[in-house]
């Protein structure tokens, strides 16, 4: 009987909104606690400042729950009813494992982020400190990837697991493409406008965030129809573009002493501002409420 009561308590009550303030806060506390334990565990291998790679705002926690807030505030009564999908209810523990897995992967990607040392190793660095730090970043990134897999497998959805791994693969492939484009532009003085003609690569460079938005939508809004899915994809697509532009600008800023970077940075800044305005237009068409508050918090969390 005791085990049955525990199992019953573990499952969400039918019809209860999964993001009630109490439950959402409890999930966040447990995610924060688990990530803190993981960082402490990985830090025990080697003295290294891991905290600087961790976004304390829990961007992936917010991205998962954003769709639920959308269903609560922006859909009409019939759409809200359609959004409820009892068959997809999951336990609190499973949801925590999913979010922790995504957050640990995000720390790993931060270690593997665009870096000046990755493509422009300083030939004057006789001590080898820059290359050593770059190698450590790659190793620690891989450790966080391996730790993330443990939690993602505990989530128990192999389709979601496969999609996350595929997203991680696309993320790295497209970051390499963008990295190479920067190098080519600096060496051959290409026009900056050539840089982002392939918008798809910019979006896929943050594919992990994209798949997180998608998982959240499928979890909370699966039955709301193609139109709402398209609107949500447009919204989140602009958010992802903003994040990629921010990361590229940060990367270019690290390439000190090259006047060509200023030209590229100016162009990417203009594109970022344009994307920001487009996103503002999309947001202005949405109803105000909890969703807008959650969206603002998420946008404030884009940069670590």
Secondary structure, 3 states (H helix, E strand, C coil): CHHHHHHHHHCCCCCCCCCCHHHHHHHHHHHHHHHHHHHHHHHCCCCCCCHHHCCCCCHHHHHHHHHHHHHHHHCCHHHHHHHCCHHHCCCHHHHHHHHHHHHHHHHHHHHCCCCHHHHCCCCCCCCCHHHHHHHHHHHHHHHHHHHHHHHHHHHCCHHHHHHHHHHHHHHHHHHHHHHHHHHHHHHHCCCHHHCCCCHHHHHHCCHHHHHHHHHHHHHHCCCCCHHHHHHHHHHHHHHHHHHHHHHHHHHHHHCCCCCHHHHHHHHHHHHHHHHHHHHHHHHHCCCCCHHHHHHHHHHHCCCC
